Amino acid sequence: MTEAEFAQDLKTLAEQSNAWPFEEAKKIVARLKKRPKDEVIFETGYGPSGLPHIGTFGEVARTTMVRHAFRVLTDDKIKTRLIAFSDDMDGLRKVPDNVPNKELLAKDLGKPLTKVVDPFGTHPSFGEHNNARLRSFLDHFGFDYEFASSTEYYKSGRFDETLLKMLANYDRVMEIILPTLGPDRRATYSPFLPVSPRTGIVLQVPMVARDEKRGTITYEDPDTGERITTPVTRGMVKCQWKADWAMRWTALGVDYEMAGKDLIDSVKLSGEICRALGGMPPEGFNYELFLDDKGQKISKSKGNGLTIEEWLRYASPESLSLFMYREPKAAKRLHFDVIPRNVDDYYQFLDAYTRQDGKQRLANPVWHVHGGEPPKPDMPVSFQMLLTLVSSSNAENAETLWGFIGRYRPGVTAQTHPKLNELVGYAIHYFRDFVLPEKKFREPSDQERAALNDLRDALSQLAPDATAEDIQNVVYEIGRREPFLDHKKKSKDGKPGVSLDWFNMLYQVLLGQEKGPRFGSFVAAFGIQNTVDMIDGALARSG
């Protein structure tokens, strides 16, 4: 399919596509048929009580993919906006584990995050520091979004009209929320949280009285017992978060927002409150949570997941976007060991894109990652290959690694392939931080020693410029012995196949790692003599 044909048929193909961003976008198209409007609002939420993690970014990336799919389905005739909303007026409930100067934060517990001191000393408040971290990353990716601060929206009066609606519908809101609470919480609950004029703390106190006409509530100061009357407008109060979510949807006219699976009940509850306020809850879906290496939910305050900066130290932004695209409704480990696969899979998807028809292209993750305009593929060496080359040579600099690349792919240089040059840097960082500390060379058995000796001799007889395919054939033939035979598989000549155990053994014994790229390709890049020397070293080490 030519690019012109693809562009001409794009909307039709999009309407037929079952790729999840299109499935989500179709919900919004159906919504507009029921309630037409000139502008569609997409929203993502961020709680800046801890440092931003990749899960936060994931909401923006995925929502952006749905937004783009919607624009394709509607020929871009309806204006869209993406609001990245920060709940920075929330009170700080506990001191995060992963920040410096914790004693400074402890003094500000209970205050809005934009009134909590910045332990990093770079911004006027902790909330503003974390907001800046989020915006910096979103800007790095080139997202089209509008940043919104809860503090600013409350204090500027943008929420005033809807806050007064909530006051007018106070009893209805309470009827929705109270059945979901325990007896103790039910006795003190109010959707409004006044900000104490005396301490600056966001108070969770029951209401003594309310005045719809004046737009005020009255409560007792928990420390002094004094009765205080305050307006619900101009940032003098904020809402409890479920009520706050509903208030925000209503005030901003949000049409689409996704949320984590752990918030399913909260989404339903906030939706009911939104309807009570005269709004229409947004479309969206509940994505599965990200897990750390121990299978625990990642947390901003614990810092047990990958940070934004960490992923970008070891891999490209595109690989992270691919990770976010994949199976959003399935729980996934978000740990360092997922990075290499996503890097290589990204380039494999990119390479396949040019050979695909229109339907296949819209199901290809790179179409969504790049907003419909994937770049041309040009990655002659896989990330796994680079990692293995670094590991085998203990390369401490890019020049050494480029020497191997030049042997494997003549004419390929850092100047001709800048993206590969970036990958070289990622591979060196990844090797130093994760591969090198975990290197464990396995001792070969007697049968394995015999096989390695035979492989050494066979490789020594090959020409220095033997192709990767020739080398692979030799490696395969040497491995055709017990205990590596796979009798369920047959080669072209009818002989038994060779199990993966043979190749795994080569990497475990020779390189101290579990797996690697195609061994023949590795030897072609690393060099036959270097590989022979490596085998000699392994045999001597284990002897």
LOKOLMI-71543 format. One record per residue: x, y, z of N, C-alpha, C, O in turn; residue in three letters. Coordinates in steps of 0.2 Angstrom, whole numbers, plus 5000, padded with zeros to 4 digits. Each point is the difference from the previous one (the first is absolute). Example, Ala and Ser with C-alpha at 12.3 -4.5 7.8 and 13.67 -1.06 7.14 Angstrom:
! LOKOLMI-71543
506649725039499650065000500450065000500549995003ALA;499350064993500450065001499650055003500350065001SER;
***
This chain:
! LOKOLMI-71543
500449945000499650065000500450065000500550015004MET;499450044991500450065000499850055006499449995003THR;501050064998499850045005499450044998499650025005GLU;500350004989499450044998499449965001499550025002ALA;500549914996499449965001499949995007499450005002GLU;501149995002499950005007499650065003499649995004PHE;500750074994499750065003499350014997499550025004ALA;500349964990499450014998499549955003499450025001GLN;500849925001499549955003500150005008499749965003ASP;500750095000500150005007499450005004499949965005LEU;499650084994499450015004499649935000499849975005LYS;500150004989499749944999500349945004499749965004THR;501050044995500449955004499950015007500049955004LEU;500050114999500050025007499349975003500049985005ALA;499550034991499349985002500049935001499649975004GLU;500849994992500049935000500549975005500049945001GLN;500450105001500649985004499849985007499550035003SER;500749915000499949995007500650015005500049975005ASN;500550074992500550025005499750045005499550044999ALA;500749955007499750035006499950075000499550025003TRP;501050024995499850074999499450024996499750055002PRO;500249924993499450014996499449985003499550035000PHE;500549915004499549985003499850055006499450015001GLU;501050025002499950055005499750064996499650035003GLU;500749994992499850064996499350004998499650055000ALA;500249894998499349984998499550025005499450024999LYS;500849975007499650015006499850085000499450025001LYS;501150024998499950075000499650024994499650055001ILE;500549924993499650024994499249985002499650044998VAL;500349915005499349985002499850055005499450025000ALA;501050005005499850055005499750064997499550035002ARG;500950004992499850064997499450004996499650055000LEU;500249894998499449994997499450015005499450034998LYS;500749955008499550015005500050075003499550035001LYS;501150004999500150075003500550044996500650005002ARG;499250034992500550034996500350065004499750035004PRO;500949984994500450065002500550024996500249964995LYS;500150105005500550024995500749985002500550014996ASP;499649975010500749995003500049945004499549995005GLU;501049964995500049945004500650015004500650024998VAL;499349975009500550015005500249935002499649965003ILE;501150034997500349945002500450025007500250065000PHE;499849905005500350025006500449945003499949944999GLU;500750085004500449955004500150035007500150065000THR;499949905005500150035006500749985003500349944998GLY;500050105006500749995003499950025008499850055001TYR;500449905003500150025007500750025002500449955001GLY;499850115000500750025001500249995007500450045002PRO;499449915002500249995006500749965000500349995006SER;499949984989500649974999500350024993499750034996GLY;500949945003500350024994499749964994499749955001LEU;500250084993499749974995500349944998500649995000PRO;499049964998500349934998499749994993499550044998HIS;500749914999499849984993499349994999499750014995ILE;499949965011499349994999499650074999499549994997GLY;500850065006499750074999500050014992499550024997THR;501149975001500150024993499649954995499750034995PHE;500249915007499649964997499350024998499749994995GLY;500050045010499350034999500050054994499650004996GLU;500950045004500050064995500249974993499750014995VAL;500749945005500249974994499449964997499850014994ALA;499949955010499449964998499450054998499749994995ARG;500250065009499450054998500250034994499550024996THR;501150005002500250034994499949964994499850024995THR;500349915006499949954995499250004998499850004994MET;499850005011499350004999499850074997499550004996VAL;500750055006499950074997500150004993499750024996ARG;500949955002500250004993499549964996499850024994HIS;500149925009499549964996499350034999499749994995ALA;500150055010499450045000500050054994499550014996PHE;501150025004500150054994499949974993499850034996ARG;500549915004500049964993499249994999499850004994VAL;499949975011499349984999499550064998499549994997LEU;500750075005499650064999500350044995499750064999THR;500849924997500350044995500350075003500050054997ASP;500149955010500350055003499550075000500350055000ASP;499149934999499550065000499850035006499650055001LYS;500549915005499850025006500650025005500549965000ILE;499550105002500650025004500149955007499549985003LYS;501150014998500249955006500550045004500450034998THR;499549955009500550035005500249945004499649965002ARG;501050045000500249955006500350045006500550044999LEU;499149955006500250045006500449955005499749955002ILE;500950065000500449975005499950035006500350055002ALA;499249925003499850045006500449975006500049945001PHE;500350115003500449985006499550015006499850065001SER;500149895003499750015006500450035006500149975005ASP;500250094993500550035005499850045005500350025004ASP;499049984997499750035006499849955006499850015005MET;500449924993499949955005500450015006500650034999ASP;499249955007500450015006500649945000499849944998GLY;500850085004500549955000499849955006500050025006LEU;499949924993499849955005500649975003499949985006ARG;500650004991500649975003500650024996500050024994LYS;500649975009500650024997500249954995500149945002VAL;500150074992500249954995500649975002500450035004PRO;499849914994500649965002500650024996500650005002ASP;499350034992500550014995500250074999500150024994ASN;499950025011500150085000500650015005500049975005VAL;500450084994500550035005499650045005499450024999PRO;501050005006499750055005499349985002499650055000ASN;500349895002499349985002499850045006499450015001LYS;501050015003499850045006499650064999499650035003GLU;500650004991499750064998499349994998499550045001LEU;500449904995499349994998499549985006499550025001LEU;500849955004499749985006499650065004499549995003ALA;500850074996499850065003499350024997499750045002LYS;500349944991499450034996499549954999499650014995ASP;500449935009499449954999499350035000499950045005LEU;499749944991499350035000499950064995499450014999GLY;501150025000500050064996499949994992500249944998LYS;499550104998500049994993500749994997500450035003PRO;499649934992500749984998500450064997500650015000LEU;499050044998500350074998500250045005500250064999THR;499649925007500350045006500549965004500250025005LYS;500049924993500549965003500750024998500050004994VAL;500450005010500750024998500349954995499949945001VAL;500550094994500349954995500649975003500550045002ASP;499649905000500649975003500650004995500549995003PRO;499450024991500550004995500350075000500650014997PHE;499050045005500350075000500050044993500350055000GLY;499349924996500050034993499450044998500050044995THR;499549955009499350034998499750035007500249985005HIS;499350074994499750025006499649955004499950025006PRO;499949934991499749945004500149944997500349994995SER;499549955009500149944998499649984994500249974995PHE;499250065005499549984995500350034993499949974995GLY;500350095006500350044994500649964997500150004994GLU;500349975011500649964997499849944996500249994995HIS;499349985008499849944997499650014993500049974995ASN;499650095005499750024994500550014995499949994994ASN;500650055008500550014995500449944997500150004994ALA;500049955010500349944998499549964995500249984995ARG;499150035006499649974995500050034994500049974994LEU;499950105006500050044994500649994996500050004994ARG;500650005009500649994996500049934996500350004995SER;499549955008500049944997499550004994500149984995PHE;499350055006499550004995500250044994499949994995LEU;500550075007500250044995500649964996500050014994ASP;500449955009500549964997499749964994500349994995HIS;499149985007499749964995499650044995499749974995PHE;500250095005499750044996499250005000499750014995GLY;500049975011499349995001499750074999500250055002PHE;499249954995499650064999499550005006499549965000ASP;500650085005499649995006500050075003500450054999TYR;499149965006499950065004500149985007499649965002GLU;500950075001500149985007499550045005499950064998PHE;499849915006499550035005500249995007500149945002ALA;499950115002500149995007499450015004499650054999SER;500349905005499450005005500050075004499450035001SER;501149985002500150065004499850074996499650045002THR;500649964992499950064996499250004998499750055000GLU;500149894998499350004998499550025005499550034999TYR;500649945007499650025006500150075002499550045001TYR;501149994999500150075002499850054995499850055002LYS;500249934992499850054995499350004999499750054996SER;499949915007499350004999499749964994499450004999GLY;501049964998499849964994499549955003499649974996ARG;500450015010499649945002499450035004499649965003PHE;500450114998499550025005499349984998499649985005ASP;500250034989499349984998499849935002499549995002GLU;501049974996499849935002500049985007499749965003THR;500850085001500049995007499350025003499849975005LEU;500050084993499350035002499549954998499549995004LEU;500549974990499649954999500049945005499549975002LYS;501150025000500149945004499750025007499749965004MET;500450104998499750035006499249995000499749985005LEU;500050044989499350004999499849935000499449985002ALA;501049974996499849934999500349965006500149944999ASN;500150095006500449975006499649945002500449945001TYR;499050065000499649945003500149944995500149945002ASP;499850074992500049954995500749974999500149945000ARG;500450105001500749985000500249965006500349944999VAL;499450085006500149965006499749935000500249955002MET;499250054995499649944999500449954996499949945001GLU;500550084994500449964996500649975003500249944999ILE;500150105005500649995003500049965007500349955001ILE;499250075003500049975007499949925000500349975004LEU;499350004992500049935000500649964999500149945001PRO;500450104996500649964998500550015006500649974999THR;499250065006500550025006499949965006499449975001LEU;501150025003499849965007499750055004500050064999GLY;499849915007499650055005500450065002499750055001PRO;500949945001500450055003500150064995499950065001ASP;500349924993500150044994499450044998500050064999ARG;499449905001499450034998499850065005499750044998ARG;500549955008499850055005500350074999499750055002ALA;500949954995500450064999500050024993500350064999THR;499549914997500150014993499750064997499450025002TYR;500950024994499750054996500450014993500649985000SER;499050034995500450004993500550065000500450014996PRO;499550045009500450065000500550005005499949985006PHE;500750034992500650015005500250075001500450024995LEU;499550015010500250075001500750005001500349965003PRO;500050104995500750015001500150055006499750055000VAL;500649925005500050045007500450074999500550004998SER;499150065003500450065000500550015005500450045000PRO;499649925005500550005006500649964999500550035001ARG;499449914996500649964999500249984993500549984998THR;499050044997500149984993499949934999500149984994GLY;499749985010499949934999499349984997499550045002ILE;500549924994499349974997499749965005500249955002VAL;499250075000499749975006499449954998499750014995LEU;500349935008499549964999499550005006500149965005GLN;499450084995499650025005499349994998499850024994VAL;499749975010499350004998499750075000500350045003PRO;499249974993499750064999499550015006499649965002MET;500450105001499650025005499350034997499549995002VAL;500750054992499450034997500250024993500650004998ALA;499050024998500150024993499550054998499449995002ARG;500850064993499550054998500150004993500550034997ASP;499049944999500050004993500050074997500350014995GLU;499350045008499950064997500750045000500250044996LYS;500149955010500750045001500549964997500650034999ARG;499349915000500649964997500549985005500650004999GLY;499249995007500549995006499849935004499549974999THR;501050015004500049945005500250025007500450055000ILE;499449925005500350015006500249945004499749954999THR;500950065004500349945003500350025007500150065001TYR;500149895003500450025006500749984999500249954998GLU;500250105004500849995000500149945005499850015005ASP;500549944992500249945004500450015006500049965005PRO;500450104995500550015006499750055005500049995006ASP;499650064991499850055005499250005001499850035005THR;499949934991499249995001499750064997499350015001GLY;501050044997499750064997499649994994500249964995GLU;499250065004499649994994500250054995500150065001ARG;500149924993500250044994499649994994499849944998ILE;499950114999499650004994500550034994500350055001THR;499749914994500450014994499749994994499549955000THR;500650094995499749994993500349934997500549985002PRO;499149994994500249944997500450024993500349964996VAL;499750105003500450034994500650035001500250015006THR;500250014989500650045000500649965004500450035003ARG;499649914997500549965002500049995008500549985003GLY;498950045000500049995007499949935003500149985005MET;499649984990499949935001500349964994500050034995VAL;500149915006500049954994499649945002499749995005LYS;500149974990499649955001500449935001500549994998CYS;499149975006500349935001500149974993499650024995GLN;500949935004500249994993499549974996500050024994TRP;499549945008499549974996499550054998499850014994LYS;500050045010499650054999500450054995499750034996ALA;500949985006500550044996500049984992500050044996ASP;500149905004500049974993499450014996500050034994TRP;499449965009499350024997500050074999499750024994ALA;500550025010499950075000500450034994499850044996MET;500849935003500550024994499749984994500050044995ARG;499749905004499749974994499450054998500050024994TRP;499650005011499550044999500250074997499850034995THR;500750005009500250074999500350014993500050054997ALA;500449905001500450004994499749974994500250004995LEU;499349965007499649974994500549944997500049994994GLY;500349975011500449954997499749944997499549985002VAL;500750004992499749954996500349935000499749954999ASP;501050055003500449945000500550005006500450055000TYR;499649905004500550005005500149925002499549975002GLU;501150004997500149935002500350005008500250065002MET;499749895001500349995007500249935001499849954996ALA;500650045009500249945002499549955003499450025002GLY;500749924997499549955002499850005007499549985002LYS;501050055003499850005007499550065001499850015006ASP;500050034989499650055001499349994997499650054999LEU;500249894999499449984997499450035004499650034997ILE;500449955009499450025004500050085001499550035000ASP;501150005000500050075001499850044994499650055000SER;500549924994499850024994499250004999499750054998VAL;500049905005499349995000499750055005499550034998LYS;500849985007499750045005500150084998499550035001LEU;501049984996500150074998499550024994499850054999SER;500149894997499550014995499350025002499750044997GLY;500149935008499450015003499950075003499550044999GLU;501149995004500050065003500050054994499650055000ILE;500849944995500050044994499350014997499850064998CYS;499849895002499350004997499650045005499550044998ARG;500649965008499650045005500150074999499650045002ALA;501049984996500250074999499850024993500150064998LEU;499649904998499750024993500549984995499950024994GLY;500749955007500549984995499949934998499549965002GLY;500950024993500049944997500749975001500550024997MET;499549925006500749975002500449994993499649984995PRO;501050025005500449994994500049934998499949955004PRO;500350044990500149934997500749985003500450045002GLU;499849904997500749985002500049925002499549974999GLY;501050015003500149935002500549995006500450055001PHE;499649905002500449995006500649954998499949954998ASN;500750085002500649964998500349975006499850015006TYR;500549934993500349965005500650045003500350054997GLU;499949935009500650045003500749974998500049954998LEU;500550095003500749984999500249975006499950035006PHE;500549924994500349975005500850005000500350014995LEU;500049995011500750005001500349934999499649964998ASP;501050035003500349944999499849945005500149954998ASP;499650075007499749965005499249994999499749965004LYS;500150074991499349994998499550045004499450005001GLY;500950055003499650055004499950064996500350024995GLN;499150015006499850074997500550055000500350015006LYS;499950024989500550065001499650065003499450014999ILE;501050035005499850055004500450064999500649995000SER;499150074999500550065000500350015006500650025001LYS;499149975005500350025007500549945001500550025004SER;499449924994500549955002500650004995500649985002LYS;499350054992500550004995500249934998500649994998GLY;499049965002500249934998499949994993500149944998ASN;499750104998500049994992500550044997500450045003GLY;499749954991500450044996499950075000499450024999LEU;501050035001499950074999500050024993500349964996THR;499550095002500050034993500750004998500249984994ILE;500250055010500750014998500449944999500449994996GLU;499449965008500449934999499849974994500549974997GLU;498950035001499949964993500450044995500349974995TRP;499750095005500350044994500850005001500350024995LEU;499949955010500849995001500149944996500649994997ARG;499049965003500149944997499749984993500149954997TYR;499450095001499649994994499750064997500050055004ALA;499849944990499750064997499350025002499649955003SER;500150114996499350015002499549964996499549985003PRO;500750004991499549964996499949935003499549984999GLU;501050005004500049935003499550005006499649965001SER;500450105002499650015006499250014998499649975003LEU;500350064991499450014998499749934997499449995001SER;501049974996499849934999499849965006499549974999LEU;500950045006499849965006499350035003499649955002PHE;500350114997499350035002499449974996499549995002MET;500750014991499549984995499749935002499449984999TYR;501149975002499949935000499549985006500150025006ARG;499449954992499549975005499950045007500249985005GLU;499550084994499950045005499549975006500050035005PRO;499649924993499649975005500349945003499649965004LYS;501050034995500449945003500550035005500450044998ALA;499749935008500550025005500749984997500149954997ALA;500450105003500649994998500650025005499950055003LYS;500649914996500650025005500350064996500250004994ARG;499950055010500450064998500650015004500150035005LEU;500449924992500750005003500550004995499850004994HIS;500850015008500650014995500049944995500250014994PHE;499649935008500149954995499550004994500149964996ASP;499450085004499650004995500250054994499750004995VAL;500850045007500350054995500349974993499750024995ILE;500749935006500349984993499549974995500050014994PRO;499549955009499549974995499650064997499950004994ARG;499950055010499650054997500450044995499750034995ASN;501049985006500450044995500049964993499950034995VAL;500349905006500049964994499350004996500050004994ASP;499549985010499350004997499850064997499749994994ASP;500550075008499850064997500350004993499650024995TYR;501049965004500350014994499849944995500050014994TYR;499849945009499749944996499350024997499849994994GLN;499850055010499450024998500150064995499650004995PHE;500950045006500150054995500249974993499850034995LEU;500649925005500249974994499549974997499950004993ASP;499649975010499449964997499550054997499749984995ALA;500350085008499550054998500050014992499450014997TYR;501250005000500050024993499749944996499850024994THR;500249925008499849954996499349985001499749954997ARG;499950085008499449995002499450034996500150064997GLN;499349915002499550044997499750045005500250015006ASP;499250034992499750055004499849985007500150035005GLY;499549914995499749975006500649985005499950025006LYS;500649954991500649985004500350065003500250005006GLN;499950054990500350065003499750035006500350025005ARG;499049994995499650035005500049955006499950025006LEU;500349924993500149955006500750005003500249975005ALA;500350064991500750005002500150065005499850064999ASN;500549925007500150055005500350074998499950055002PRO;500649944993500450064998499650054997500150065000VAL;499349924997499650054997499750055006499950064999TRP;499949915006499750035006500650045004499950055002HIS;500649924998500650035004500250074997500250045003VAL;499849964990500250064996499450044997500250044996HIS;499349955007499450044998499950004992499850044997GLY;500249895001499949994993500550014995500050004994GLY;500650025008500650024996500649975002500550035003GLU;499649904997500649975002500650014996499950014994PRO;500750005008500650014996500249944996499749955002PRO;500750064993500249954997500549955004500450035004LYS;499649914995500449955004500750004998500150004994PRO;500450015011500749994998500449995006500450045003ASP;499549894999500449985006500349934998499749955001MET;500950064997500449934998500249965005500249944999PRO;499850085008500249965005499550005006499850055002VAL;500049895001499550005005500450025007500650005000SER;498950025004500350035007500349945003500550005004PHE;499149944996500349945003500749984997500449985004GLN;499750034990500749994997500550055003500549985002MET;499350084999500450055003500249985007500650015002LEU;498949975002500149985007500549945000500450005004LEU;499549954992500449955000500850014998500449985003THR;499650074992500750024998500350045006500649995001LEU;499150055002500350045006500149955005500650005003VAL;499049954998500149955006500649964998500449985004SER;499750004990500549954998500750045000500549975001SER;499550094997500650045000500250045006500550035000SER;499049985004500050045006500250084997500450035003ASN;499349984992500150074997499850055004499550005003ALA;501050054999499850065004499950064996499950055003GLU;500149954991499950064996499749984993500049944998ASN;499750114999499749994994500449984994499849964995ALA;500850075005500549984994500149935000500049974994GLU;500149995011500149935000499449964997500149964996THR;499450065006499349974998500050024992499749954997LEU;500450115001499950014993500549964996499949994994TRP;500749995009500549964996499749934998500049984995GLY;499649995010499649944998499550014995499949964996PHE;499750105005499550014996500250014993499749974995ILE;500950065004500350014993500249944997499949994994GLY;500349965010500149934997499449974998500049964995ARG;499550045009499449974999499650034994499749964996TYR;500350105004499650044995500450054997500050065002ARG;500449924993500550054997499650064997499550004997PRO;500850065004499850064998499550045005499850064999GLY;500049905006499550035005500550045005500449965003VAL;499450104998500450045005499650045004499450004999THR;500950035006499650055004499750064996499450025002ALA;500950004993499850054996499449984995499550044999GLN;500549904999499549984995499449975004499550004997THR;500649985009499449975004500050035007500249975005HIS;499650104995500050035007499549965005500250005006PRO;499349974992499549975005500449945002499949985006LYS;500549984990500449955003500550025005500249975005LEU;500150094993500550035005499750015007500349995005ASN;499050034995499750015006499949935004500150005006GLU;499849954990499949945003500649975003500049975005LEU;500650054992500649985002500150035007500249965005VAL;499650104996500150035007499549975005500249995006GLY;499249994992499649975004500249935002500049985006TYR;500349994990500349935001500550005005500149965005ALA;500450094994500550005005499850025007500249975005ILE;499350084996499750015006499749945003500149995006HIS;499549984990499649945003500549945002499949975005TYR;500650024991500549955002500450025007500049955004PHE;500250114996500350025006499649995007500249985005ARG;499250044994499550015006499749935001499849995006ASP;500149974989499649945002500349934998499949955003PHE;500450054991500349944998500649985003500149945003VAL;500450114998500749985003499949985007500349955002LEU;499350095002499949975007499749935001500149975005PRO;499550014990499749945001500349944996499849955000GLU;500850074997500349944996500249945004500450015005LYS;499449934993500249945004500149954995499649974996LYS;501050015003500349954995499849935003500249985006PHE;499549984990499849935002500649964998500350004995ARG;499849955010500549954998499749954995499549975001GLU;500950014994499749954995500149935003500549995003PRO;499049974995500149935002500549974995500350034995SER;499949905006500549974996499750004993500450014995ASP;499049975004499750004993500150074997500150004994GLN;499750055010500050074997500750024998500150034995GLU;500449955009500750024999500249964993500450044996ARG;499449905003500249974994499750044994500350004995ALA;499150025006499650034994500450074999500150024994ALA;500150015011500350075000500749994996500250044996LEU;500149915006500749984997499949994992500450034996ASN;499149935002499849994993499850074997500250014994ASP;499450035009499850064997500650054999500150034995LEU;500449975010500650044999500449984994500250044996ARG;499949895003500349974994499750024994500350024995ASP;499049975005499650014994500150084998500050014994ALA;499950035010500050074999500750024997500150054996LEU;500449925007500750024998500249984993500450034997SER;499249935000500149984993499650044995500149994994GLN;499550055009499650054995500450064998500550025004LEU;499450014990500350064998499850065005499450005002ALA;501150044999499850065004499450044998499650035004PRO;500249974989499550044998499449954999499550024996ASP;500449935007499449954999499450045002500050045004ALA;499549944992499350045002499749975006500249955002THR;499450095000499649985006499649944999500049955005ALA;499850044989499649934999500449945000499949955002GLU;500750064995500549955000500249985007500149945002ASP;500050115002500249995007499549965004500149965004ILE;499250074995499549975003499949924998499849965004GLN;500350024990500049944998500549955004499849955002ASN;500850084998500549965004499849995007500149955003VAL;499750115000499849995007499449955001500049965005VAL;499550044991499549965000500249934999499849955004TYR;500750034992500249934999500449985006499949945001GLU;500550105002500449985006499549985005500149965004ILE;499350084997499549995005499649944999499649985004GLY;500549984990499549944999500349945003500349964997ARG;499650045010500349955004499650005006499750055002ARG;500349895002499750005007500450055004500749995000GLU;499050045005499350005002499650064996499550025002PRO;500850004992499750064997499549984994499750044997PHE;500249905002499649984994499350015002499749995006LEU;499950034989499350015001499649954995500050024994ASP;499849935008499849944995499350024998499749974995HIS;500050085008499350024997500150054994499550004996LYS;501150035003500150044994500449964995500549965002LYS;499450064992500549974995500350054996499650054998LYS;501049945000500350054995499849984993499749954999SER;500650094996499849994993500249934998499749974995LYS;500950015008500349934997499749945004500249955000ASP;499350075005499649945003500349995007499849965004GLY;500850074997500349995007499750035006499650054998LYS;500549935008499650035005500350075001500550024998PRO;499050025005500250075001500450015006500249965003GLY;500050114998500450015006499550055005499750054997VAL;500349935009499650045005500350075001500650014999SER;499050035004500350065003500550005005500450045001LEU;499649905003500549995005500750014998500450025004ASP;499749964990500750014997500250074999500650025003TRP;499050024995500150074999500050045007500450045001PHE;499249945003500050035007500649985003500350045004ASN;499949904996500749985003500650044997500450025004MET;499650004990500550044997500050075004500650025002LEU;498950014999499950065003500250005007500350045003TYR;499449915001500149995007500849995001500250025005GLN;500149934992500749985001500550064997500550015004VAL;499350014990500550054997499950075002500550045001LEU;498949985000499950075002499750025007500050065002LEU;499849895001499750015007499450035000499850045004GLY;499849954991499350024999499549954998500349954997GLN;499150065004499549944998499949994993500049944998GLU;499950124998499849994993500450054996500350055003LYS;499649954991500350054995499750004993499549964999GLY;500850074997499850004993500249944996500349955003PRO;499550044991500249944996500850005000500350054999ARG;499949895003500749995002500550014994500550035000PHE;499249954994500450014994500150074998500650024998GLY;498950025003500150084999500450035005500450044998SER;499649935008500450035005500849994999500450045000PHE;499749904998500749984998500350044994500550025000VAL;499049994995500250044994500250075002500550034997ALA;499150005008500250075003500650005004500450045000ALA;499649915005500550005005500749984997500550025002PHE;499549944993500649974997500149935001500049985006GLY;500249984989500149935001500649995005499949965005ILE;500650074994500649995005499850025007500249975005GLN;499550094996499850025006499549955004500149995006ASN;499549984990499649955003500449935002499849985005THR;500750014990500449945002500450015007500049965004VAL;500250104996500450025006499550005006500249985006ASP;499250044993499550005006499949935002499949995006MET;500049964989499949935002500649985004499949965005ILE;500750054992500649985004500050035007500249965005ASP;499650104996500050035007499549965004500149995006GLY;499350004992499549965003500249935002499949985006ALA;500449994990500349935001500550005006500049965004LEU;500450094995500650015005499750025007500249975005ALA;499350074995499750035006499749945004500050005006ARG;499749964990499649945003500449945001499849955004SER;500850054993500449945001500350005007500449955001GLY;
***
